[in-house]
């Protein structure tokens, strides 16, 4: 059966990023396997075969990956055991004979990154490199698409980011970059790319951009660390999740997300969209 299945596999097709990538590939006429946890939620695309598996289910993953040459691996949802899930799936990919693995990491991934989840991404990157599989690492910046979600009901963004800057990037730019890489993985073999927008903005500037649509004015409040932890503890989530939320802002304050990369334009031939243009497009 696997001999008749596409040699390109995509994970995360039921999500925002993986779904965009899958649709771009389908529009380009490429056959693909969509690896999802729930088949009924998968998009219906031309030349796409849907297979069920989860990252931690090694038997199902290895079966779904048999005969795959190139794998697009979207990082798993945030959880305390995300690195374990990643490693299990990477083991399945290696056992199935996958030759090229494209992984969505995070900008500034490092063992001592301020943003705690960037440490998880670094651990995953290192595990991939150790397997000997050809890899391409896409280190994505913070999504500009999510900036509006930071605004509270009072029209305020709160976080201990100070005057730090972040080079937010659109999901669409990441998706078309991934599409380009997946079409010719050999050209991007064993490369690590930083995918950012064209400008680095403070949260005050981001709040101003969000106010530009003519709706409620948005402002930024630079919380103290004590304020940040106290305001987020009320959501009743685990300590690691609170730490991840707060460290998103402290990473901005530390300047770890301010770097502007030209990798998107180099790979795709098109400059990434600015936050103001992204917001304007969303309002049309």
N, C-alpha and C positions, 0 to 999 in steps of 0.2 A: 504493500500500500504506500509506504513512504517514498518509494521510487517515483510515484506519480504526483507527489506533493511538491509545491514550490520550494526552492532552495533558500528563499529569503523568509525570515521569520520576524514578526513584530510583536513586542509585548506592549501592554498598556493601551491597547486599541480602544478600550472603553473609557479611557480618560481623555483629558483635554489635549495633552501633547501627543501621546501615542496615536490618538484618533486623527489628529491633523496630519501626522506623518503617513499613516496608513492611507488616508484619502489622497494625499499628494502622489503617493506611489501608484494608487489605483488610477488616478487621472492620467498618469504617465504610461498606463498600460502594463504595469509590472504585476506579475503574479506574486502572491505572498501568503504566508500562514499567519493568522491572527491568533496568538496564544493568550487566552483569557481565562479567568476563573469561572465566569458564567457565560455560556455560549449565547443565551438569549439576549444579552446586553451588547453583543458585538455588532458593529456597523455592517450593513449589507453592502459589500463592495464587489465590483467586477474582478474576476480572477483571484478572489480571496477564499481561502479555506479556513474555517474556524475550528480550533482545537482547544479543549479545556485542560488546564493545568494550573498549579500554583507554584510559586518559587520554592516553597519548602517541601513540596511533594516530589521527591527525586524520581520515583518510578514514572509518574505521569509526565514530568518534565522531560526526562530522557527519551521517552517514547515520542513525545511531541516534537522533539528536536532532532530525531534521527533523520539524517539526510540533509540537514540544514547547512548551508555554506556560510551565510552571513546572518547574524542575529542582532537586532536592535533591542537593547535591554534598558527599559525605562526603570529608574530606581523605584523600589517599593514604597508604599505609603509609610509615613513616619510611624515608627513603633520602637519599643525597647529592644526587639530582637531583629531589627532590619538587617544588620550586617550578617547575622546568621542565615537569614533568608537569602540574601544575595549570594553568600558563599555556597549554599546548597544548590542554587540554580546554576551558578558558574561551574560547579562540579558536574552537574547534569550536562551542561553544554560541552564540557571537555570530554565526558564519557561518550556523548553522542557524536563526537567528531566535528563539532563546529569549528570552522577555520577563522572566521572574522567576527569579532564582538565589538559592537558600538554601544558604549555605556553613557547614560546621562548623569554626570556628576555635578559638582557645585563649584563655583568660582572660589579660589583660595583654599581648596581642599588641602589639608595638612594635618599632621598629628596633633599640632598645638593651635589649630585655628580657634579664633574666638567664638565663632558660630559653632556650637557643639555638633550639629548634624554634619557639618563639613568634615569633621573628624571621621564620621562613619563613611562618608564618600571616599576619603583618602584610604581607609582600610580596605574598602571594596576595590579601589584602583590597584592597590598593591597586590591583592589576591588575584585579580585578573592578570596582572603582569607576570605573576609567578607561575601561572598555568602554562605559559608558552603559546597560548592562542594569540593570533594577531589581533590587536586592539586599536580602537580609536576612542579616546576619552573626550567627551563634550562637557566642558565645565561651564555650566549655565549660570548666569547672574540671576539676581532676583527678577521675577516676572513683573514687567510694567503693567500687565493685565490685572494684577492683583492689588494695585495701589489703592483703588477705590474701596477695597474690602478692609483697609486699615482704618478707615474713617468711622468713628463712633457715631452714635445717634445725635450727639451734640455738635457734629461737624468738626471734630478734632481728631488728629492723629497723635497718639501718645506713645512715647518710647524714649529710652536713654541714648539717643543717637547724636546729640549735640549738633555740631556743624559738620559732621562727617558727610561724605558723599557716597552715592551708590549709582553705578552705571546700569540702571534697569534695562531689561531687554524684553522684546515682545515674544510671545510663544510662536507667532507666525514666523519670525526670523529664525528661531531655533529649529522649527519644523522644516523649513526649506533648506537649512544647513544640513540637518540630518538626512533629508532626502538626497541631497547632492552626494554626501558621503556614502550612503547606502547604494547608490547607483554605481559607484566605482570605489569600493573599499580599498583596493590595492593602492590607489593614489594617496590614501590617508593612513596607510599601515603604520601602526606603532607611533601614532602622533597624539598629542594632547593639545586641545584647543580651548581658548577662553572665549566664550560667547557673551558679548556685552552689547549694550546700546551705544549710540554715538556720543553720549554726553554723560557726565557724572553730576548728579544733582543732590542737594541737601534735601532733607524732608520738608524744610520750609519752602523750598522751590517746588517740590512735588505737590505740597498742599496748595500752593498758588496755581499750579497747572490744573489741579482738580477743580479749583474754583472757577476756571476759565469758561466752563460750559454754561454759565449764567444761572446755575442753581444756587444751593446753599453755600455760603462761603466756608472754605475749609482752612483750618489753621493747624499748626504743629506745636505741641507742648513737649518740651524736653524734660522728661521725667527724671527724677533721681533713681538710682538703683533700688532704693527701698520702696519708692512709689511703684516702680515697675513690677517688682515681685508681689507686692501687696495687691495690686489691681488684678493680677493674673491668677493668683492663688484662689480667688473666688470662683473660678470656673470648675473647680473640683477635679482637675486632671492630675496626672502623676508628676512628680518633681522633675523628671527628665524633660517632660513636655514644657513645663514652665521655663526651665532653663533654656530650652531651644528657642522659645518665643522671645525671651529677654535678650538672649545672645545674638539674635538677628539684628537688633538695634545696636548693641555694644560693638558688634563687628563693623557696623557702619561708622560708629564713633572712632573706632581704632584705625580707620582708613583701609581696611582689608577688602572692601568691595568697591573702591573708587577707581581702580584701574580701567582704562578704556582700551579695548583690543580691536584690531582690524581683521580678526580671523573670519568673521562672518562675510565681510566684503571680499576677502581674499579667496574664500572657498566658493562663494556663490556669484561673485561679480556684482553684487548689489549691496549698497550701504544699508545698514539696519535702520529701522524707523525710529524717530525720536518719540519721547513720551507724549509730547503735545500733539504730534500727528497721530499717534495711536489713539489718544483720547478723542480727538476730532473724528477719527474714522468710526469709533464706537458709537458716537452720537448721531451718525448719519442714518 
